[in-house]
Amino acid sequence: MPEETQFENASQRRSYMGTVFEAGAKLRRREILESLDPRFSKLHDDGKIHIHNLEAYGQTYNCLMLNTVNGFPIGRLKATSEPSRIFGVFDHFKVVISKLANEQSGGIGFANFDEEMETLFYELGLPDSDANLRILRECTESFIDWINGARERGGRTGYYVSLNLGLGTGKVARFVTRSVLAHFKDSSMECIKPNIIFKVKKGVNHSPGDPNFDLFCLSVESTCKKMVPTYLLCDSRPNANVDSHKLAIMGCRTRVVQNLFGEDTCIGRGNIAFTTINLPRIALEIDRTSRGKDTAEKVRMFKEEWDKTADVVRDLLIDRYNRLLGLDPDDFPCNLRFNLWTKPFTSNSLEEIFKNGTLAIGFIGLSEAVRLLTGGEYYASEKNHAIALDIVRHMRRVIDGYRRDCNLNFSLLGTSAEFVSGRFPSIDYKLYGNEVSNNGFYTNSFHVRVDSGLHPIDKLRFEGPFHELCNGGCISYVEFGSALLKNTEAVTEVIEAAERYGVSYLGINFPSDTCLKCNITGTFDDCPNCGSHEIYRVRRVSGFLEDLRFFTAGKKAEVAHRRPNPGLAT
Amino acid sequence: MRIILNSIDYRGSVVDGPGIRTVLFVQGCELKCRGCQNPSTWDISKGKAVDTEDLIAELRSKAVNKRLTISGGEPLLQYQAVMEIVRGLPDFDIALYTGLEFESVPKDMLGYLRYVKVGKYIEEKRSTILPYVGSSNQRFIDLRETHA
């Protein structure tokens, strides 16, 4: 694989089918843009907004947290032998994942993988004997390996599967969590999927004495070694009033909770579509036309221009939603067969189902935008931080207004923007030539710039308050300069600080290098053990771990600028 | 009292002891190990003199999680000043990184420390995969476990 190989996201690989698909998708994106209201296509072409998964516009929705119970073939499996029942559970979910991945564009989530497996285990009448648990463990391991290795989407990309777990205290649920974590931790560094999200909750797994504290400790050990799991902080301010069993992360950061049409839950629901607004672009426009004006005036103008852009994005998302409703339930054969959404596909119109989904308006580059408006970093002073928060609070208020006025589940998303992180600045640099666009990437959502040099705990203090505002999902990262090796205390310190500062979802990153000859892991150029030059490098991109060679241009630039702590040793 | 410093890193290290640590690089070292990561800390005349009381106040305000590693250079070259600092931060979790062997670390300092890393850096024994040490001959000791 040549070094320069680049795709729209880091999980893509070459294949004959994938090449044909990509060529078709390119044409399809153009056709769709041409079919859209010119107000929409112009903003996209100009790089002021980005319509994600454009080829799926009017064809399908984005992602789904599976309802695992509705269409599960209990009756058929119950008639089989005990081992076959366990194999059958995993066969079922492999079928669901592989079919669903061909009928939706984004991620597939399990909200409580441990408890869902336990429920099915007992419903199938399985005794929790040693023999059955052993089969369960081996099936869980092979399920993870299958997700990791799969390239079945045209050979081009794998499945974006998220396993949320950690709350189940029953014997089988705990066994499932332990099996998942132990296998992920102990498997080679080339095992980088699925995304595993550990749900941290007081009284369940948070502190010594909690029934699942041992599983939390195992999770932290795994994070130290492989950056996975990430952590969903159930007691943190944005999540404290949500039933933690109905809260989970899907894909890279998507959060679906509030629902105008039913109970607050993520289960059986997903994000229909999202579009990202380029905040630095708006700031660049203001910067050019408002020389000499004071910061307050510039911020006012910025919000006004964002409002205009967001109004168009709102209309675009409604148009996309309406086109989706124009399809037939038969266009969703996997959903039709297994009823994976909260409402059955068989007896309802698509509107009855998809109105439960969210329409997300995302943003990228708050850091650069605030720098342009104030002349400083948003973490440099309380005043600038207040301006940054005021902007995001304003965006949320407007989006809550859309939600009321349009009676649709609009939400605000802190976009990871894997592809647009490079696309937006390259367009902006051509138009404005400003230094903020000169790095080759824009900073993820509301993140502090990657080379800030802030103490990780301070970084969380600045980013924390944004989490409550981004109800469509977001993540904060702490970036360390070296592999954590056995430093589990660093992980628990980060988790505790994140909880204190209102972070909803947390990831811990560090450069992870593995010698392909002797399998030693750490951070190095050549293997310190056997001297081999064949090193496999894994970095996190947009919520998922990926092989560094396949990063997009924008993310490669960002990785080069990530400036963590120095890791000096005597 | 004054202490000669090289620099302070507040960005949070994860390789200089457990947890996220602020690292104080003390100036001056006579060991001059081959392959040293911080040769700029060797020459004591190139350091910056700081009042220990001011330094204690600064560490209190900026090392937000009260975890400190005193590294260098060789911190024990300025034993008296380092004693002032550890005495001034009794509520901190402090690690001392010295190139001397454990037997040579003054016993009256140990009571103020949580961890100590001892031993010269030996380039041939370099390791980036053992926690908290630079070469495999060095030892990282949890003093609470030892004294428990």
Chai-1 contact restraints between the chains, C-beta under 6 A:
chainA,res_idxA,chainB,res_idxB,connection_type,confidence,min_distance_angstrom,max_distance_angstrom,comment,restraint_id
A,G453,B,R11,contact,1.0,0.0,6.0,A-B,restraint_1
A,H455,B,Y10,contact,1.0,0.0,6.0,A-B,restraint_2
A,H455,B,G12,contact,1.0,0.0,6.0,A-B,restraint_3
A,H455,B,V64,contact,1.0,0.0,6.0,A-B,restraint_4
A,P456,B,G12,contact,1.0,0.0,6.0,A-B,restraint_5
A,P456,B,I20,contact,1.0,0.0,6.0,A-B,restraint_6
A,I457,B,V64,contact,1.0,0.0,6.0,A-B,restraint_7
A,I457,B,N65,contact,1.0,0.0,6.0,A-B,restraint_8
A,F480,B,V14,contact,1.0,0.0,6.0,A-B,restraint_9
A,S482,B,V15,contact,1.0,0.0,6.0,A-B,restraint_10
A,L484,B,V14,contact,1.0,0.0,6.0,A-B,restraint_11
A,L485,B,P131,contact,1.0,0.0,6.0,A-B,restraint_12
A,K486,B,P131,contact,1.0,0.0,6.0,A-B,restraint_13
A,N487,B,V14,contact,1.0,0.0,6.0,A-B,restraint_14
A,N487,B,P18,contact,1.0,0.0,6.0,A-B,restraint_15
A,E489,B,P18,contact,1.0,0.0,6.0,A-B,restraint_16
A,E489,B,G19,contact,1.0,0.0,6.0,A-B,restraint_17
A,A490,B,V14,contact,1.0,0.0,6.0,A-B,restraint_18
A,A490,B,G19,contact,1.0,0.0,6.0,A-B,restraint_19
A,A490,B,I20,contact,1.0,0.0,6.0,A-B,restraint_20
A,E493,B,G19,contact,1.0,0.0,6.0,A-B,restraint_21
A,E493,B,I20,contact,1.0,0.0,6.0,A-B,restraint_22
A,I520,B,I129,contact,1.0,0.0,6.0,A-B,restraint_23
A,G522,B,T128,contact,1.0,0.0,6.0,A-B,restraint_24
A,G522,B,I129,contact,1.0,0.0,6.0,A-B,restraint_25
A,F524,B,T128,contact,1.0,0.0,6.0,A-B,restraint_26
A,P528,B,T128,contact,1.0,0.0,6.0,A-B,restraint_27
A,N565,B,R11,contact,1.0,0.0,6.0,A-B,restraint_28
A,N565,B,G12,contact,1.0,0.0,6.0,A-B,restraint_29
A,N565,B,S13,contact,1.0,0.0,6.0,A-B,restraint_30
A,G567,B,V15,contact,1.0,0.0,6.0,A-B,restraint_31
A,L568,B,Q37,contact,1.0,0.0,6.0,A-B,restraint_32
A,L568,B,N38,contact,1.0,0.0,6.0,A-B,restraint_33
A,A569,B,V15,contact,1.0,0.0,6.0,A-B,restraint_34
A,A569,B,Q37,contact,1.0,0.0,6.0,A-B,restraint_35
A,A569,B,G134,contact,1.0,0.0,6.0,A-B,restraint_36
A,T570,B,S71,contact,1.0,0.0,6.0,A-B,restraint_37
A,T570,B,Y97,contact,1.0,0.0,6.0,A-B,restraint_38
A,T570,B,G134,contact,1.0,0.0,6.0,A-B,restraint_39
